[in-house]
Amino acid sequence: MAFAMTLGRVNRQLERFLNGVLLLLLASFIVLIVYQIASRNLGFMPRLYWTEEMSRFAFQWMIMLGTSIGVLHADHFVLEAFPRGSRPDRVTRVIRDVACLLVGMIFVVFGFGFLLSGFDRIASASQLPMVVTYSTFFVSGVLIVLFSLQRLLLTMRHGVDAMERELDTPSEIDELGAAPPTQTLDTPENRS
């Protein structure tokens, strides 16, 4: 399975790159929003209308790129309906990854048409071609497909549990093997 190993290496590099891009987008978003707030409240600062558009574009990219990384590590919303480790639980986790792959493919197919429509439009304040923001769905779809494929190939080769140990973000519950301990209520009987 050389393809699976190559895909894993490519995805690791993509993830590192995406983490840097996301950090840059977050910093840009914060700076732009702080500038907008300051320019509205301080009369001597010029109001730059393009900052609103650029902060919105940065936010859209952060959401879509973060979503794709969330698919790689199964950090998205997951409903566990069956006891952990049972056969139905494993089947539903594979179905979840197949569903993510299908959603990624839908993003690629329909996102490409959306991307193409951005070449004909220009953002009003920033004068940026709208393809910059319209391409978010396509790019995210490609990443979701790559990350979902890696999850499914690892599942086929090593099983669901091994794949999740390698790729999923560990949770406190998984590490303990049980529910976290509850705190003692602060009632008069429990006070010393």
DAHU-V934399 format. One record per backbone hydrogen bond with DSSP energy under -1.0 kcal/mol. CO is the residue of the C=O (numbers start at 0). NH is the residue of the N-H. Records with the same first field share a line. If there is no record, write none. Layout:
# DAHU-V934399
CO->NH ; NH
This chain:
# DAHU-V934399
0->4
1->5
2->6
3->7
4->8
5->9
6->10
7->11
8->12
9->13
10->14
11->15
12->16
13->17
14->18
15->19
16->20
17->21
18->22
19->23
20->24
21->25
22->26
23->27
24->28
25->29
26->30
27->31
28->32
29->33
30->34
31->35
32->36
33->37
34->38
35->39
36->40
37->41
41->44
47->50
49->53
50->54
51->55
52->56
53->57
54->58
55->59
56->60
57->61
58->62
59->63
60->64
61->65
62->66
63->67
64->68
65->69
66->70
67->71
68->72
69->74
72->168
82->85
85->89
86->90
87->91
88->92
89->93
90->94
91->95
92->96
93->97
94->98
95->99
96->100
97->101
98->102
99->103
100->104
101->105
102->106
103->107
104->108
105->109
106->110
107->111
109->113
110->114
111->115
112->116
114->117
115->118
117->120
120->129
122->126
127->122
128->131
129->133
130->134
132->135
134->138
135->139
136->140
137->141
138->142
139->143
140->144
141->145
142->146
143->147
144->148
145->149
146->150
147->151
148->152
149->153
150->154
151->155
152->156
153->157
154->158
158->162
159->163
160->164
161->165
162->166
163->167
170->174
171->175
172->176
184->186
